[in-house]
């Protein structure tokens, strides 16, 4: 596997093991991914492979991107990601090569990186888990953060103070997920547990050597 694969989270379901126990799994569409570019230490100073995922009409791309895509074929891609590989393995890849889910097998351990759901602007109780104030009659302190600075010294709000703000939409990696099943004909893998992001969100699946 060229350092990783681009995939799409399709959602969660459950399967049953040999003992009849329910196992929660996430279904990920991994590929097909096309090799769009090969970066070599001699030319670029490092070794990596650029993959594309999600085909689209090449006429929908602008002229510079169209020239980039045409080096690997006559198809454009919606998502492009670059993956580092050992330089001695670059000879295993060629432009236009298609990589599918058959590189995975049951029992593999992978790390999945995605972007969490955006929650918008939230207060300190939802964002940081603050307890809030008293709920008794006459209280005017329910969901406010409380004191955020000092009076005399240093007379300012310190950096890193937990305050209201934007919650979610962050890059998150869940490690050591086990591949429960592989559907090679549909480019699907089922990993045990949950992964970041909403349904149809783009994720990066990296194998652990």
Secondary structure, DSSP 8 states (H G I E B T S, - for coil): --S-EEEEEEEEEEEE-TTS-EEEEEEEEE--EEEEEEE-HHHHSS-EEEEEEEEE-GGGS-HHHHHHHHTT-S-EEEEEEEEE--GGGGGG--TT-EE-GGG--TT-EEEEEEE--EEEEE-HHHHH-------STT---SS-----S-SSSS-S--TT---SEEEE--EEEEEEEEEEEEEGGGTEEEEES--SS-TT-EEEEEE--
